[in-house]
């Protein structure tokens, strides 16, 4: 069985945001997971722990993802009302 994949992915440098959509009986939720990519012993890994130097990139990526998703989540919420 294939591993579930996010609906969308965004990336700035080594910081990645994975966007997931979850449909419940009464609503659809959108969640975002941030991770830091790094290479160790020739293999790619990810971590959800960020160095203080990564925080501006995390912030920039969060703003970019929000700008992309805010109109979508607002229109879904308004349609349900």
mmCIF file of the N, C-alpha and C atoms, coordinates in Angstrom:
data_MODEL
# 
_entry.id   MODEL 
# 
loop_
_atom_site.group_PDB 
_atom_site.id 
_atom_site.type_symbol 
_atom_site.label_atom_id 
_atom_site.label_alt_id 
_atom_site.label_comp_id 
_atom_site.label_asym_id 
_atom_site.label_entity_id 
_atom_site.label_seq_id 
_atom_site.pdbx_PDB_ins_code 
_atom_site.Cartn_x 
_atom_site.Cartn_y 
_atom_site.Cartn_z 
_atom_site.occupancy 
_atom_site.B_iso_or_equiv 
_atom_site.pdbx_formal_charge 
_atom_site.auth_seq_id 
_atom_site.auth_comp_id 
_atom_site.auth_asym_id 
_atom_site.auth_atom_id 
_atom_site.pdbx_PDB_model_num 
ATOM 1   N N  . UNK A 1 1  ? 0.839   -1.180 0.000  1.00 0.00 ? 1  UNK A N  1 
ATOM 2   C CA . UNK A 1 1  ? 0.000   0.000  0.000  1.00 0.00 ? 1  UNK A CA 1 
ATOM 3   C C  . UNK A 1 1  ? 0.888   1.248  0.000  1.00 0.00 ? 1  UNK A C  1 
ATOM 4   N N  . UNK A 1 2  ? 0.494   2.202  -0.824 1.00 0.00 ? 2  UNK A N  1 
ATOM 5   C CA . UNK A 1 2  ? 1.260   3.441  -0.936 1.00 0.00 ? 2  UNK A CA 1 
ATOM 6   C C  . UNK A 1 2  ? 1.039   4.334  0.269  1.00 0.00 ? 2  UNK A C  1 
ATOM 7   N N  . UNK A 1 3  ? 2.099   5.024  0.649  1.00 0.00 ? 3  UNK A N  1 
ATOM 8   C CA . UNK A 1 3  ? 2.038   5.968  1.756  1.00 0.00 ? 3  UNK A CA 1 
ATOM 9   C C  . UNK A 1 3  ? 1.209   7.187  1.342  1.00 0.00 ? 3  UNK A C  1 
ATOM 10  N N  . UNK A 1 4  ? 0.321   7.686  2.216  1.00 0.00 ? 4  UNK A N  1 
ATOM 11  C CA . UNK A 1 4  ? -0.434  8.897  1.866  1.00 0.00 ? 4  UNK A CA 1 
ATOM 12  C C  . UNK A 1 4  ? 0.514   10.066 1.605  1.00 0.00 ? 4  UNK A C  1 
ATOM 13  N N  . UNK A 1 5  ? 0.157   10.898 0.658  1.00 0.00 ? 5  UNK A N  1 
ATOM 14  C CA . UNK A 1 5  ? 0.985   12.047 0.307  1.00 0.00 ? 5  UNK A CA 1 
ATOM 15  C C  . UNK A 1 5  ? 0.192   13.325 0.533  1.00 0.00 ? 5  UNK A C  1 
ATOM 16  N N  . UNK A 1 6  ? 0.894   14.405 0.844  1.00 0.00 ? 6  UNK A N  1 
ATOM 17  C CA . UNK A 1 6  ? 0.190   15.687 1.041  1.00 0.00 ? 6  UNK A CA 1 
ATOM 18  C C  . UNK A 1 6  ? -0.444  16.178 -0.255 1.00 0.00 ? 6  UNK A C  1 
ATOM 19  N N  . UNK A 1 7  ? -1.442  17.039 -0.113 1.00 0.00 ? 7  UNK A N  1 
ATOM 20  C CA . UNK A 1 7  ? -2.089  17.624 -1.287 1.00 0.00 ? 7  UNK A CA 1 
ATOM 21  C C  . UNK A 1 7  ? -1.149  18.561 -2.037 1.00 0.00 ? 7  UNK A C  1 
ATOM 22  N N  . UNK A 1 8  ? -0.360  19.316 -1.275 1.00 0.00 ? 8  UNK A N  1 
ATOM 23  C CA . UNK A 1 8  ? 0.579   20.275 -1.862 1.00 0.00 ? 8  UNK A CA 1 
ATOM 24  C C  . UNK A 1 8  ? 1.822   20.328 -0.999 1.00 0.00 ? 8  UNK A C  1 
ATOM 25  N N  . UNK A 1 9  ? 2.928   20.711 -1.629 1.00 0.00 ? 9  UNK A N  1 
ATOM 26  C CA . UNK A 1 9  ? 4.167   20.947 -0.893 1.00 0.00 ? 9  UNK A CA 1 
ATOM 27  C C  . UNK A 1 9  ? 4.774   22.253 -1.369 1.00 0.00 ? 9  UNK A C  1 
ATOM 28  N N  . UNK A 1 10 ? 5.315   23.004 -0.421 1.00 0.00 ? 10 UNK A N  1 
ATOM 29  C CA . UNK A 1 10 ? 6.000   24.254 -0.708 1.00 0.00 ? 10 UNK A CA 1 
ATOM 30  C C  . UNK A 1 10 ? 7.378   24.154 -0.066 1.00 0.00 ? 10 UNK A C  1 
ATOM 31  N N  . UNK A 1 11 ? 8.345   24.867 -0.651 1.00 0.00 ? 11 UNK A N  1 
ATOM 32  C CA . UNK A 1 11 ? 9.690   24.781 -0.103 1.00 0.00 ? 11 UNK A CA 1 
ATOM 33  C C  . UNK A 1 11 ? 10.447  26.079 -0.316 1.00 0.00 ? 11 UNK A C  1 
ATOM 34  N N  . UNK A 1 12 ? 11.167  26.497 0.723  1.00 0.00 ? 12 UNK A N  1 
ATOM 35  C CA . UNK A 1 12 ? 12.137  27.580 0.642  1.00 0.00 ? 12 UNK A CA 1 
ATOM 36  C C  . UNK A 1 12 ? 13.434  27.007 1.207  1.00 0.00 ? 12 UNK A C  1 
ATOM 37  N N  . UNK A 1 13 ? 14.455  26.943 0.370  1.00 0.00 ? 13 UNK A N  1 
ATOM 38  C CA . UNK A 1 13 ? 15.755  26.384 0.767  1.00 0.00 ? 13 UNK A CA 1 
ATOM 39  C C  . UNK A 1 13 ? 15.539  24.979 1.325  1.00 0.00 ? 13 UNK A C  1 
ATOM 40  N N  . UNK A 1 14 ? 15.906  24.739 2.569  1.00 0.00 ? 14 UNK A N  1 
ATOM 41  C CA . UNK A 1 14 ? 15.814  23.407 3.171  1.00 0.00 ? 14 UNK A CA 1 
ATOM 42  C C  . UNK A 1 14 ? 14.597  23.263 4.104  1.00 0.00 ? 14 UNK A C  1 
ATOM 43  N N  . UNK A 1 15 ? 13.680  24.235 4.049  1.00 0.00 ? 15 UNK A N  1 
ATOM 44  C CA . UNK A 1 15 ? 12.466  24.187 4.859  1.00 0.00 ? 15 UNK A CA 1 
ATOM 45  C C  . UNK A 1 15 ? 11.286  23.839 3.959  1.00 0.00 ? 15 UNK A C  1 
ATOM 46  N N  . UNK A 1 16 ? 10.496  22.849 4.382  1.00 0.00 ? 16 UNK A N  1 
ATOM 47  C CA . UNK A 1 16 ? 9.380   22.367 3.565  1.00 0.00 ? 16 UNK A CA 1 
ATOM 48  C C  . UNK A 1 16 ? 8.081   22.460 4.347  1.00 0.00 ? 16 UNK A C  1 
ATOM 49  N N  . UNK A 1 17 ? 7.006   22.804 3.641  1.00 0.00 ? 17 UNK A N  1 
ATOM 50  C CA . UNK A 1 17 ? 5.659   22.802 4.209  1.00 0.00 ? 17 UNK A CA 1 
ATOM 51  C C  . UNK A 1 17 ? 4.815   21.806 3.416  1.00 0.00 ? 17 UNK A C  1 
ATOM 52  N N  . UNK A 1 18 ? 4.222   20.866 4.109  1.00 0.00 ? 18 UNK A N  1 
ATOM 53  C CA . UNK A 1 18 ? 3.339   19.883 3.483  1.00 0.00 ? 18 UNK A CA 1 
ATOM 54  C C  . UNK A 1 18 ? 1.905   20.208 3.890  1.00 0.00 ? 18 UNK A C  1 
ATOM 55  N N  . UNK A 1 19 ? 1.037   20.376 2.912  1.00 0.00 ? 19 UNK A N  1 
ATOM 56  C CA . UNK A 1 19 ? -0.361  20.754 3.151  1.00 0.00 ? 19 UNK A CA 1 
ATOM 57  C C  . UNK A 1 19 ? -1.241  19.510 3.001  1.00 0.00 ? 19 UNK A C  1 
ATOM 58  N N  . UNK A 1 20 ? -2.022  19.252 4.029  1.00 0.00 ? 20 UNK A N  1 
ATOM 59  C CA . UNK A 1 20 ? -2.920  18.098 4.057  1.00 0.00 ? 20 UNK A CA 1 
ATOM 60  C C  . UNK A 1 20 ? -4.357  18.583 4.175  1.00 0.00 ? 20 UNK A C  1 
ATOM 61  N N  . UNK A 1 21 ? -5.271  17.900 3.502  1.00 0.00 ? 21 UNK A N  1 
ATOM 62  C CA . UNK A 1 21 ? -6.694  18.198 3.615  1.00 0.00 ? 21 UNK A CA 1 
ATOM 63  C C  . UNK A 1 21 ? -7.387  16.988 4.217  1.00 0.00 ? 21 UNK A C  1 
ATOM 64  N N  . UNK A 1 22 ? -8.184  17.241 5.251  1.00 0.00 ? 22 UNK A N  1 
ATOM 65  C CA . UNK A 1 22 ? -8.892  16.182 5.962  1.00 0.00 ? 22 UNK A CA 1 
ATOM 66  C C  . UNK A 1 22 ? -10.387 16.454 5.865  1.00 0.00 ? 22 UNK A C  1 
ATOM 67  N N  . UNK A 1 23 ? -11.120 15.535 5.280  1.00 0.00 ? 23 UNK A N  1 
ATOM 68  C CA . UNK A 1 23 ? -12.570 15.693 5.151  1.00 0.00 ? 23 UNK A CA 1 
ATOM 69  C C  . UNK A 1 23 ? -13.260 14.922 6.266  1.00 0.00 ? 23 UNK A C  1 
ATOM 70  N N  . UNK A 1 24 ? -13.991 15.643 7.097  1.00 0.00 ? 24 UNK A N  1 
ATOM 71  C CA . UNK A 1 24 ? -14.815 15.040 8.135  1.00 0.00 ? 24 UNK A CA 1 
ATOM 72  C C  . UNK A 1 24 ? -16.250 15.003 7.632  1.00 0.00 ? 24 UNK A C  1 
ATOM 73  N N  . UNK A 1 25 ? -17.139 14.498 8.456  1.00 0.00 ? 25 UNK A N  1 
ATOM 74  C CA . UNK A 1 25 ? -18.548 14.428 8.069  1.00 0.00 ? 25 UNK A CA 1 
ATOM 75  C C  . UNK A 1 25 ? -19.142 15.810 7.837  1.00 0.00 ? 25 UNK A C  1 
ATOM 76  N N  . UNK A 1 26 ? -18.728 16.772 8.664  1.00 0.00 ? 26 UNK A N  1 
ATOM 77  C CA . UNK A 1 26 ? -19.360 18.082 8.604  1.00 0.00 ? 26 UNK A CA 1 
ATOM 78  C C  . UNK A 1 26 ? -18.466 19.202 8.084  1.00 0.00 ? 26 UNK A C  1 
ATOM 79  N N  . UNK A 1 27 ? -17.175 18.932 7.865  1.00 0.00 ? 27 UNK A N  1 
ATOM 80  C CA . UNK A 1 27 ? -16.300 20.003 7.393  1.00 0.00 ? 27 UNK A CA 1 
ATOM 81  C C  . UNK A 1 27 ? -15.021 19.435 6.792  1.00 0.00 ? 27 UNK A C  1 
ATOM 82  N N  . UNK A 1 28 ? -14.291 20.316 6.129  1.00 0.00 ? 28 UNK A N  1 
ATOM 83  C CA . UNK A 1 28 ? -12.981 19.976 5.585  1.00 0.00 ? 28 UNK A CA 1 
ATOM 84  C C  . UNK A 1 28 ? -11.941 20.827 6.302  1.00 0.00 ? 28 UNK A C  1 
ATOM 85  N N  . UNK A 1 29 ? -10.919 20.178 6.830  1.00 0.00 ? 29 UNK A N  1 
ATOM 86  C CA . UNK A 1 29 ? -9.856  20.891 7.528  1.00 0.00 ? 29 UNK A CA 1 
ATOM 87  C C  . UNK A 1 29 ? -8.585  20.846 6.694  1.00 0.00 ? 29 UNK A C  1 
ATOM 88  N N  . UNK A 1 30 ? -7.824  21.920 6.752  1.00 0.00 ? 30 UNK A N  1 
ATOM 89  C CA . UNK A 1 30 ? -6.528  21.982 6.096  1.00 0.00 ? 30 UNK A CA 1 
ATOM 90  C C  . UNK A 1 30 ? -5.474  22.156 7.167  1.00 0.00 ? 30 UNK A C  1 
ATOM 91  N N  . UNK A 1 31 ? -4.460  21.281 7.149  1.00 0.00 ? 31 UNK A N  1 
ATOM 92  C CA . UNK A 1 31 ? -3.371  21.367 8.120  1.00 0.00 ? 31 UNK A CA 1 
ATOM 93  C C  . UNK A 1 31 ? -2.049  21.472 7.372  1.00 0.00 ? 31 UNK A C  1 
ATOM 94  N N  . UNK A 1 32 ? -1.056  22.025 8.040  1.00 0.00 ? 32 UNK A N  1 
ATOM 95  C CA . UNK A 1 32 ? 0.256   22.218 7.428  1.00 0.00 ? 32 UNK A CA 1 
ATOM 96  C C  . UNK A 1 32 ? 1.322   21.681 8.378  1.00 0.00 ? 32 UNK A C  1 
ATOM 97  N N  . UNK A 1 33 ? 2.225   20.876 7.837  1.00 0.00 ? 33 UNK A N  1 
ATOM 98  C CA . UNK A 1 33 ? 3.343   20.355 8.617  1.00 0.00 ? 33 UNK A CA 1 
ATOM 99  C C  . UNK A 1 33 ? 4.629   20.950 8.058  1.00 0.00 ? 33 UNK A C  1 
ATOM 100 N N  . UNK A 1 34 ? 5.429   21.557 8.932  1.00 0.00 ? 34 UNK A N  1 
ATOM 101 C CA . UNK A 1 34 ? 6.715   22.134 8.536  1.00 0.00 ? 34 UNK A CA 1 
ATOM 102 C C  . UNK A 1 34 ? 7.830   21.173 8.918  1.00 0.00 ? 34 UNK A C  1 
ATOM 103 N N  . UNK A 1 35 ? 8.825   21.059 8.046  1.00 0.00 ? 35 UNK A N  1 
ATOM 104 C CA . UNK A 1 35 ? 9.973   20.202 8.337  1.00 0.00 ? 35 UNK A CA 1 
ATOM 105 C C  . UNK A 1 35 ? 11.238  20.820 7.763  1.00 0.00 ? 35 UNK A C  1 
ATOM 106 N N  . UNK A 1 36 ? 12.350  20.388 8.338  1.00 0.00 ? 36 UNK A N  1 
ATOM 107 C CA . UNK A 1 36 ? 13.675  20.834 7.889  1.00 0.00 ? 36 UNK A CA 1 
ATOM 108 C C  . UNK A 1 36 ? 14.359  19.642 7.250  1.00 0.00 ? 36 UNK A C  1 
ATOM 109 N N  . UNK A 1 37 ? 14.822  19.817 6.027  1.00 0.00 ? 37 UNK A N  1 
ATOM 110 C CA . UNK A 1 37 ? 15.506  18.745 5.305  1.00 0.00 ? 37 UNK A CA 1 
ATOM 111 C C  . UNK A 1 37 ? 17.009  18.868 5.532  1.00 0.00 ? 37 UNK A C  1 
ATOM 112 N N  . UNK A 1 38 ? 17.658  17.732 5.705  1.00 0.00 ? 38 UNK A N  1 
ATOM 113 C CA . UNK A 1 38 ? 19.115  17.728 5.860  1.00 0.00 ? 38 UNK A CA 1 
ATOM 114 C C  . UNK A 1 38 ? 19.680  16.411 5.332  1.00 0.00 ? 38 UNK A C  1 
ATOM 115 N N  . UNK A 1 39 ? 20.942  16.442 5.030  1.00 0.00 ? 39 UNK A N  1 
ATOM 116 C CA . UNK A 1 39 ? 21.613  15.278 4.462  1.00 0.00 ? 39 UNK A CA 1 
ATOM 117 C C  . UNK A 1 39 ? 22.649  14.775 5.468  1.00 0.00 ? 39 UNK A C  1 
ATOM 118 N N  . UNK A 1 40 ? 22.607  13.471 5.735  1.00 0.00 ? 40 UNK A N  1 
ATOM 119 C CA . UNK A 1 40 ? 23.553  12.861 6.660  1.00 0.00 ? 40 UNK A CA 1 
ATOM 120 C C  . UNK A 1 40 ? 23.990  11.517 6.087  1.00 0.00 ? 40 UNK A C  1 
ATOM 121 N N  . UNK A 1 41 ? 25.286  11.343 5.990  1.00 0.00 ? 41 UNK A N  1 
ATOM 122 C CA . UNK A 1 41 ? 25.850  10.094 5.444  1.00 0.00 ? 41 UNK A CA 1 
ATOM 123 C C  . UNK A 1 41 ? 25.288  9.773  4.060  1.00 0.00 ? 41 UNK A C  1 
ATOM 124 N N  . UNK A 1 42 ? 25.090  10.808 3.243  1.00 0.00 ? 42 UNK A N  1 
ATOM 125 C CA . UNK A 1 42 ? 24.609  10.615 1.878  1.00 0.00 ? 42 UNK A CA 1 
ATOM 126 C C  . UNK A 1 42 ? 23.121  10.357 1.746  1.00 0.00 ? 42 UNK A C  1 
ATOM 127 N N  . UNK A 1 43 ? 22.392  10.358 2.845  1.00 0.00 ? 43 UNK A N  1 
ATOM 128 C CA . UNK A 1 43 ? 20.951  10.104 2.829  1.00 0.00 ? 43 UNK A CA 1 
ATOM 129 C C  . UNK A 1 43 ? 20.197  11.363 3.248  1.00 0.00 ? 43 UNK A C  1 
ATOM 130 N N  . UNK A 1 44 ? 19.030  11.604 2.614  1.00 0.00 ? 44 UNK A N  1 
ATOM 131 C CA . UNK A 1 44 ? 18.193  12.734 2.988  1.00 0.00 ? 44 UNK A CA 1 
ATOM 132 C C  . UNK A 1 44 ? 17.296  12.344 4.162  1.00 0.00 ? 44 UNK A C  1 
ATOM 133 N N  . UNK A 1 45 ? 17.170  13.263 5.118  1.00 0.00 ? 45 UNK A N  1 
ATOM 134 C CA . UNK A 1 45 ? 16.330  13.080 6.294  1.00 0.00 ? 45 UNK A CA 1 
ATOM 135 C C  . UNK A 1 45 ? 15.511  14.346 6.503  1.00 0.00 ? 45 UNK A C  1 
ATOM 136 N N  . UNK A 1 46 ? 14.511  14.244 7.376  1.00 0.00 ? 46 UNK A N  1 
ATOM 137 C CA . UNK A 1 46 ? 13.752  15.437 7.743  1.00 0.00 ? 46 UNK A CA 1 
ATOM 138 C C  . UNK A 1 46 ? 13.569  15.464 9.255  1.00 0.00 ? 46 UNK A C  1 
ATOM 139 N N  . UNK A 1 47 ? 13.393  16.653 9.771  1.00 0.00 ? 47 UNK A N  1 
ATOM 140 C CA . UNK A 1 47 ? 13.212  16.859 11.200 1.00 0.00 ? 47 UNK A CA 1 
ATOM 141 C C  . UNK A 1 47 ? 12.174  17.949 11.404 1.00 0.00 ? 47 UNK A C  1 
ATOM 142 N N  . UNK A 1 48 ? 11.467  17.887 12.523 1.00 0.00 ? 48 UNK A N  1 
ATOM 143 C CA . UNK A 1 48 ? 10.533  18.965 12.847 1.00 0.00 ? 48 UNK A CA 1 
ATOM 144 C C  . UNK A 1 48 ? 11.113  19.869 13.932 1.00 0.00 ? 48 UNK A C  1 
ATOM 145 N N  . UNK A 1 49 ? 12.429  19.796 14.126 1.00 0.00 ? 49 UNK A N  1 
ATOM 146 C CA . UNK A 1 49 ? 13.151  20.663 15.049 1.00 0.00 ? 49 UNK A CA 1 
ATOM 147 C C  . UNK A 1 49 ? 13.948  21.658 14.213 1.00 0.00 ? 49 UNK A C  1 
ATOM 148 N N  . UNK A 1 50 ? 13.847  22.941 14.581 1.00 0.00 ? 50 UNK A N  1 
ATOM 149 C CA . UNK A 1 50 ? 14.465  23.986 13.781 1.00 0.00 ? 50 UNK A CA 1 
ATOM 150 C C  . UNK A 1 50 ? 15.519  24.724 14.598 1.00 0.00 ? 50 UNK A C  1 
ATOM 151 N N  . UNK A 1 51 ? 16.618  25.034 13.943 1.00 0.00 ? 51 UNK A N  1 
ATOM 152 C CA . UNK A 1 51 ? 17.648  25.873 14.524 1.00 0.00 ? 51 UNK A CA 1 
ATOM 153 C C  . UNK A 1 51 ? 17.118  27.304 14.543 1.00 0.00 ? 51 UNK A C  1 
ATOM 154 N N  . UNK A 1 52 ? 17.610  28.101 15.473 1.00 0.00 ? 52 UNK A N  1 
ATOM 155 C CA . UNK A 1 52 ? 17.157  29.491 15.547 1.00 0.00 ? 52 UNK A CA 1 
ATOM 156 C C  . UNK A 1 52 ? 17.409  30.213 14.220 1.00 0.00 ? 52 UNK A C  1 
ATOM 157 N N  . UNK A 1 53 ? 18.441  29.817 13.495 1.00 0.00 ? 53 UNK A N  1 
ATOM 158 C CA . UNK A 1 53 ? 18.732  30.449 12.196 1.00 0.00 ? 53 UNK A CA 1 
ATOM 159 C C  . UNK A 1 53 ? 17.706  30.091 11.127 1.00 0.00 ? 53 UNK A C  1 
ATOM 160 N N  . UNK A 1 54 ? 16.918  29.039 11.360 1.00 0.00 ? 54 UNK A N  1 
ATOM 161 C CA . UNK A 1 54 ? 15.896  28.621 10.403 1.00 0.00 ? 54 UNK A CA 1 
ATOM 162 C C  . UNK A 1 54 ? 14.575  29.361 10.576 1.00 0.00 ? 54 UNK A C  1 
ATOM 163 N N  . UNK A 1 55 ? 14.406  30.043 11.688 1.00 0.00 ? 55 UNK A N  1 
ATOM 164 C CA . UNK A 1 55 ? 13.089  30.587 12.023 1.00 0.00 ? 55 UNK A CA 1 
ATOM 165 C C  . UNK A 1 55 ? 12.576  31.625 11.032 1.00 0.00 ? 55 UNK A C  1 
ATOM 166 N N  . UNK A 1 56 ? 13.453  32.450 10.477 1.00 0.00 ? 56 UNK A N  1 
ATOM 167 C CA . UNK A 1 56 ? 12.983  33.416 9.474  1.00 0.00 ? 56 UNK A CA 1 
ATOM 168 C C  . UNK A 1 56 ? 12.496  32.706 8.214  1.00 0.00 ? 56 UNK A C  1 
ATOM 169 N N  . UNK A 1 57 ? 13.174  31.624 7.815  1.00 0.00 ? 57 UNK A N  1 
ATOM 170 C CA . UNK A 1 57 ? 12.710  30.859 6.658  1.00 0.00 ? 57 UNK A CA 1 
ATOM 171 C C  . UNK A 1 57 ? 11.371  30.191 6.951  1.00 0.00 ? 57 UNK A C  1 
ATOM 172 N N  . UNK A 1 58 ? 11.218  29.659 8.155  1.00 0.00 ? 58 UNK A N  1 
ATOM 173 C CA . UNK A 1 58 ? 9.937   29.054 8.540  1.00 0.00 ? 58 UNK A CA 1 
ATOM 174 C C  . UNK A 1 58 ? 8.836   30.112 8.482  1.00 0.00 ? 58 UNK A C  1 
ATOM 175 N N  . UNK A 1 59 ? 9.131   31.299 8.992  1.00 0.00 ? 59 UNK A N  1 
ATOM 176 C CA . UNK A 1 59 ? 8.160   32.395 8.973  1.00 0.00 ? 59 UNK A CA 1 
ATOM 177 C C  . UNK A 1 59 ? 7.799   32.811 7.552  1.00 0.00 ? 59 UNK A C  1 
ATOM 178 N N  . UNK A 1 60 ? 8.795   32.955 6.698  1.00 0.00 ? 60 UNK A N  1 
ATOM 179 C CA . UNK A 1 60 ? 8.536   33.323 5.293  1.00 0.00 ? 60 UNK A CA 1 
ATOM 180 C C  . UNK A 1 60 ? 7.699   32.263 4.597  1.00 0.00 ? 60 UNK A C  1 
ATOM 181 N N  . UNK A 1 61 ? 8.027   31.003 4.846  1.00 0.00 ? 61 UNK A N  1 
ATOM 182 C CA . UNK A 1 61 ? 7.275   29.926 4.216  1.00 0.00 ? 61 UNK A CA 1 
ATOM 183 C C  . UNK A 1 61 ? 5.851   29.875 4.756  1.00 0.00 ? 61 UNK A C  1 
ATOM 184 N N  . UNK A 1 62 ? 5.680   30.070 6.048  1.00 0.00 ? 62 UNK A N  1 
ATOM 185 C CA . UNK A 1 62 ? 4.330   30.098 6.631  1.00 0.00 ? 62 UNK A CA 1 
ATOM 186 C C  . UNK A 1 62 ? 3.493   31.215 6.016  1.00 0.00 ? 62 UNK A C  1 
ATOM 187 N N  . UNK A 1 63 ? 4.084   32.388 5.834  1.00 0.00 ? 63 UNK A N  1 
ATOM 188 C CA . UNK A 1 63 ? 3.358   33.493 5.189  1.00 0.00 ? 63 UNK A CA 1 
ATOM 189 C C  . UNK A 1 63 ? 2.988   33.159 3.756  1.00 0.00 ? 63 UNK A C  1 
ATOM 190 N N  . UNK A 1 64 ? 3.919   32.565 3.014  1.00 0.00 ? 64 UNK A N  1 
ATOM 191 C CA . UNK A 1 64 ? 3.648   32.211 1.618  1.00 0.00 ? 64 UNK A CA 1 
ATOM 192 C C  . UNK A 1 64 ? 2.524   31.176 1.519  1.00 0.00 ? 64 UNK A C  1 
ATOM 193 N N  . UNK A 1 65 ? 2.568   30.169 2.373  1.00 0.00 ? 65 UNK A N  1 
ATOM 194 C CA . UNK A 1 65 ? 1.526   29.133 2.362  1.00 0.00 ? 65 UNK A CA 1 
ATOM 195 C C  . UNK A 1 65 ? 0.186   29.746 2.765  1.00 0.00 ? 65 UNK A C  1 
ATOM 196 N N  . UNK A 1 66 ? 0.199   30.606 3.756  1.00 0.00 ? 66 UNK A N  1 
ATOM 197 C CA . UNK A 1 66 ? -1.044  31.253 4.186  1.00 0.00 ? 66 UNK A CA 1 
ATOM 198 C C  . UNK A 1 66 ? -1.661  32.069 3.055  1.00 0.00 ? 66 UNK A C  1 
ATOM 199 N N  . UNK A 1 67 ? -0.831  32.816 2.327  1.00 0.00 ? 67 UNK A N  1 
ATOM 200 C CA . UNK A 1 67 ? -1.348  33.610 1.197  1.00 0.00 ? 67 UNK A CA 1 
ATOM 201 C C  . UNK A 1 67 ? -1.991  32.713 0.151  1.00 0.00 ? 67 UNK A C  1 
ATOM 202 N N  . UNK A 1 68 ? -1.436  31.522 -0.061 1.00 0.00 ? 68 UNK A N  1 
ATOM 203 C CA . UNK A 1 68 ? -1.998  30.599 -1.043 1.00 0.00 ? 68 UNK A CA 1 
ATOM 204 C C  . UNK A 1 68 ? -3.294  29.951 -0.543 1.00 0.00 ? 68 UNK A C  1 
ATOM 205 N N  . UNK A 1 69 ? -3.329  29.610 0.740  1.00 0.00 ? 69 UNK A N  1 
ATOM 206 C CA . UNK A 1 69 ? -4.446  28.829 1.263  1.00 0.00 ? 69 UNK A CA 1 
ATOM 207 C C  . UNK A 1 69 ? -5.586  29.658 1.839  1.00 0.00 ? 69 UNK A C  1 
ATOM 208 N N  . UNK A 1 70 ? -5.322  30.853 2.303  1.00 0.00 ? 70 UNK A N  1 
ATOM 209 C CA . UNK A 1 70 ? -6.368  31.651 2.953  1.00 0.00 ? 70 UNK A CA 1 
ATOM 210 C C  . UNK A 1 70 ? -7.597  31.846 2.071  1.00 0.00 ? 70 UNK A C  1 
ATOM 211 N N  . UNK A 1 71 ? -7.459  32.200 0.791  1.00 0.00 ? 71 UNK A N  1 
ATOM 212 C CA . UNK A 1 71 ? -8.663  32.349 -0.040 1.00 0.00 ? 71 UNK A CA 1 
ATOM 213 C C  . UNK A 1 71 ? -9.430  31.039 -0.188 1.00 0.00 ? 71 UNK A C  1 
ATOM 214 N N  . UNK A 1 72 ? -8.736  29.926 -0.247 1.00 0.00 ? 72 UNK A N  1 
ATOM 215 C CA . UNK A 1 72 ? -9.387  28.625 -0.408 1.00 0.00 ? 72 UNK A CA 1 
ATOM 216 C C  . UNK A 1 72 ? -10.139 28.243 0.850  1.00 0.00 ? 72 UNK A C  1 
ATOM 217 N N  . UNK A 1 73 ? -9.486  28.348 2.007  1.00 0.00 ? 73 UNK A N  1 
ATOM 218 C CA . UNK A 1 73 ? -10.153 27.965 3.248  1.00 0.00 ? 73 UNK A CA 1 
ATOM 219 C C  . UNK A 1 73 ? -11.288 28.911 3.589  1.00 0.00 ? 73 UNK A C  1 
ATOM 220 N N  . UNK A 1 74 ? -11.154 30.183 3.251  1.00 0.00 ? 74 UNK A N  1 
ATOM 221 C CA . UNK A 1 74 ? -12.228 31.137 3.498  1.00 0.00 ? 74 UNK A CA 1 
ATOM 222 C C  . UNK A 1 74 ? -13.436 30.812 2.634  1.00 0.00 ? 74 UNK A C  1 
ATOM 223 N N  . UNK A 1 75 ? -13.222 30.491 1.360  1.00 0.00 ? 75 UNK A N  1 
ATOM 224 C CA . UNK A 1 75 ? -14.345 30.202 0.466  1.00 0.00 ? 75 UNK A CA 1 
ATOM 225 C C  . UNK A 1 75 ? -15.041 28.898 0.877  1.00 0.00 ? 75 UNK A C  1 
ATOM 226 N N  . UNK A 1 76 ? -14.270 27.908 1.352  1.00 0.00 ? 76 UNK A N  1 
ATOM 227 C CA . UNK A 1 76 ? -14.881 26.653 1.824  1.00 0.00 ? 76 UNK A CA 1 
ATOM 228 C C  . UNK A 1 76 ? -15.710 26.923 3.066  1.00 0.00 ? 76 UNK A C  1 
ATOM 229 N N  . UNK A 1 77 ? -15.182 27.729 3.993  1.00 0.00 ? 77 UNK A N  1 
ATOM 230 C CA . UNK A 1 77 ? -15.900 28.055 5.232  1.00 0.00 ? 77 UNK A CA 1 
ATOM 231 C C  . UNK A 1 77 ? -17.160 28.856 4.912  1.00 0.00 ? 77 UNK A C  1 
ATOM 232 N N  . UNK A 1 78 ? -17.076 29.819 3.981  1.00 0.00 ? 78 UNK A N  1 
ATOM 233 C CA . UNK A 1 78 ? -18.238 30.629 3.637  1.00 0.00 ? 78 UNK A CA 1 
ATOM 234 C C  . UNK A 1 78 ? -19.318 29.788 2.957  1.00 0.00 ? 78 UNK A C  1 
ATOM 235 N N  . UNK A 1 79 ? -18.906 28.826 2.150  1.00 0.00 ? 79 UNK A N  1 
ATOM 236 C CA . UNK A 1 79 ? -19.884 27.989 1.455  1.00 0.00 ? 79 UNK A CA 1 
ATOM 237 C C  . UNK A 1 79 ? -20.633 27.094 2.428  1.00 0.00 ? 79 UNK A C  1 
ATOM 238 N N  . UNK A 1 80 ? -19.973 26.707 3.520  1.00 0.00 ? 80 UNK A N  1 
ATOM 239 C CA . UNK A 1 80 ? -20.620 25.844 4.512  1.00 0.00 ? 80 UNK A CA 1 
ATOM 240 C C  . UNK A 1 80 ? -21.595 26.622 5.389  1.00 0.00 ? 80 UNK A C  1 
ATOM 241 N N  . UNK A 1 81 ? -21.442 27.916 5.468  1.00 0.00 ? 81 UNK A N  1 
ATOM 242 C CA . UNK A 1 81 ? -22.296 28.739 6.350  1.00 0.00 ? 81 UNK A CA 1 
ATOM 243 C C  . UNK A 1 81 ? -23.685 28.927 5.793  1.00 0.00 ? 81 UNK A C  1 
# 
